[in-house]
């Protein structure tokens, strides 16, 4: 509760929360396209590749302004993505290998440069290493303006090119035959993707930024079958994880933001995998159990109906033993019979024999019509 | 063997000259010429790896050929591309994509509505009409992940129908569909021909070629033969196309002669 009050009154905290929400929204939304285009790992490669860009921008300008660092990160991150595409197309190296090589090489170079910067005599350099795991508390008002500006452009362009982005994600060949400039659209989408990554680097850190890209999208996919809803949900999940990570790390000294965000977003993913309707694990198990039960019910009903049809009246009673023999599938018909009684589809005549109710007869007849075309 | 060179270029739906495609120096298509007259229903047949899909994709500009030219109604494909609709292989997309049937069919009009616009009621109505033509109108709100193979194929056909093209290029529309869908697709192809459309279909089942199609291209890297089915769908040409598998060709011809 206290946190909530402070969120609205404490200036620093409000700034941090706003910035984290914005970058969570952009990352979540763009992550959906990456996920659907099977480029989830590209985010990891780009964010790691951005580290030398940050170091380079600082070495060249001596400035720690977030705009300068973001531009450096973006340029090198983009270069990384172009390099991956070129390696895949022009050499026998496969996509996953290219990702792996680029990620580790660029990250390694970035760490060497960072170490070099830290040994420089200038006192101004401290703080760049917070780009590794993120430090939301270090966010300043003007950093937020940068995030706000870039984040708005990302979202605006995503909305503007919505149908084109959807089409090149679903069926790029089709897009090409319609005359769309598929290559240019792909570059634009990758550019937005890079932008969504680099505005989060200071807050979340290069090491774990990809979690904020991939995880909200993966969680959102569980809840819906519509692209629009998926993107909205992913944006919400991204914002929630971003804000809770940023706020809790600003409250606790020396708690890096990235890991906290990852913990929050993993909980959202876990809950989505388990409890989402239709695709969730729990729901699927319940549905399997229900359809299994329905199948057992119908099997015993049909057995009763078949037996009765060999006699004059349809409510002719039959013993459990006979039904047990017939329902080889479930082994025992007793449990199913009691279920039938609860559902008022069958009734016990005495403690051994059972007969169909009119409702049960009706359902059995329908089932047979549907599945056996009239005859058993 | 064929007389189609005599037809003036504007009356040809598609005019392919000297088409050559190579993957890493291995030729997939070699110097293929093909003149497809307007209003025909043409099958492209040939063994696996004969370059059938590559042929269609190069006509559509999806693959850059090493050499050759493609004219659509007398103009380069890039100028007349809106006259051509493409039905790709069903397996070429991810059917787990979060969208429904109506949305996929509506993608067929994306080329006509321009930048920054969303498909509106008119486009939705067009899509529903196309769905009705393939017998799928009751599936409009269905998730595409819940479709059977035959239903997926019909959705792709409906998407091509809303493009309102003159020429349809289809890559194996009969692949893995049930008998009912196959009949429905054949009906649709004939209906298209009756409306004066040109339909070119990559086809695998040699037995049904004479029944379903009026023109055929026999392809195996090179063009073996092309023209009206009764002229070029001969044992000699099939042997030339399928090489050593003589027994299977003879059996087919024996059945054809019955």
Interface residues (C-beta under 8 A of the other chain):
Chain A: X36 X160 X161 X162 X163 X164 X166 X167 X169 X170 X171 X173 X174 X175 X176 X177 X178 X179 X180 X221 X224 X225 X226 X227 X230
Chain B: X57 X60 X61 X62 X81 X82 X84 X85 X86 X88 X92 X93 X94 X97 X98 X99 X100 X104 X107 X110 X111 X115 X116 X118 X119 X143 X145 X159 X163
